[in-house]
Amino acid sequence: MRKLTTALLSGAYVSLALMAALTAWRIGGGAGVGAAALVGALGLFFALHALVAQGLETSRLADEMAAIRDANLVLTSEVEKLQNRIADMVEAATGDALRRTEEIYDEVQLLEDVVQQLGERIDAPDPRYEAQLAAKPPVSPQAAALLQTVRQALETGRVDLYLQPIVTLPQRRTQYYEGFSRLRDESGRVLMPAEFLSVAEPGGLVAAIDNLLLFRCVQIVRRLAKQERKVGIFCNVSLASLADQVFFPPFIEFLAANRDLAGALIFELGQSAYRARGAVEARSMAKLADLGFRFSIDKVGDLNLDFFELARSDVGFVKIAAPLLLDQLREEDGHLAFESLPGVAASEFAPLARQHGVELVAEKVESERQVVDILELNVGFGQGMVFGEPRPIRDAVLAEAAPPPGLIQAALGRLAG
């Protein structure tokens, strides 16, 4: 386009020069004068063109420089905005780190307060507890040795956390886990609950085991929450822990600062313990419920359950062993019913509980045949070896989740008698 414009201008210059030469020749200047007029006109026109072109080029360069300056200003502005955003992100990240550090410090401080309070209890033991110790019958040498093994396992941290899946039915999708404590002796042999509880309960060590399990379950739930895994953990709690006025107040304070765990941590106690709870234990459960935590009842031996009363106590789950459910089935008026619940169709038992906000969990499910029979009862959850056995949490995770050793040592010191 630019070459075409130049060619047209050159043609126009030549035409004007010829016209000037022709005019000079006609007025009598002769051929020489006409030629001179032609050359002069051409020179004049091309000189004017050069001047105009130079002016246009200068103007174009000035416009380009102005555009470059404007672009540089825009780029500088964007760089400043980016630097400000980076500074804000660094400040926010630093703030989050500081807040997280403060949270960790608060937790450690809370556990230190627990240790201090336990130490005070050691220095001034409860007279009622001394009376209980004095009333205990002497134990056999074998039981005494096992009790010492349990104490050493607690003192040295040889306590493992096992998790067993609780699945939805019929999908078999893992929705919850139940936490179990397993102790190891010096040789690494795992002590099963039936073995160590036989001496831990008379020896007053159940509270220490439960307290350790509670803290570890809380920490594991928090770890799962960080991984955005929407699962919960059933954690056993004893009446001793609920009534322990040294352990429970700081523990409830700890949970109050972590209310986001309420939907993922379910406290579980046996049916007999639930029915035997006193005013202190009931108040402790009410405080947990006020924070949004729910409860589960296991070790059910009686199907005559008051679901309305359970719902009022914030019990959201009832675990019933599969053999208890299936062995009580009887034919009644053309449909299946439970022997201890005449007049109630067995298939309506779980939906009736669900209407009150209580989910039934069939536990101790050991075979596929039991699964088929349980599905006919419309039970929503299942737990047992057929769905998955309890598996230990890795040592690294346990070390991260475990509370300070002084907490358990102080608890054991209070129980030493």
Secondary structure, DSSP 8 states (H G I E B T S, - for coil): -HHHHHHHHHHHHHHHHHHHHHHHIIIIIHHHHHHHHHHHHHHHHHHHHHHHHHHHHHHHHHHHHHHHHHHHHHHHHHHHHHHHHHHHHHHHHHHHHHHHHHHHHHHHHHHHHHHHHHHHHHHS--HHHHHHHHHS----HHHHHHHHHHHHHHHTT-EEEEEEEEEETTT--EEEEEEEEEEE-TT--EE-HHHHHHHHTTTT-HHHHHHHHHHHHHHHHHHHHHTT---EEEEE--HHHHH-TTTHHHHHHHHHTTGGGTTTEEEEEEHHHHHH--HHHHHHHHHHHHTT-EEEEES-------HHHHHHTTEEEEEEEHHHHHHTEEEETTEEEETTEEEEEGGGHHHHHHHTT-EEEEES--SHHHHHHHHTTT--EE-STTT---EE--HHHHHHH---HHHHHHHHHHH--
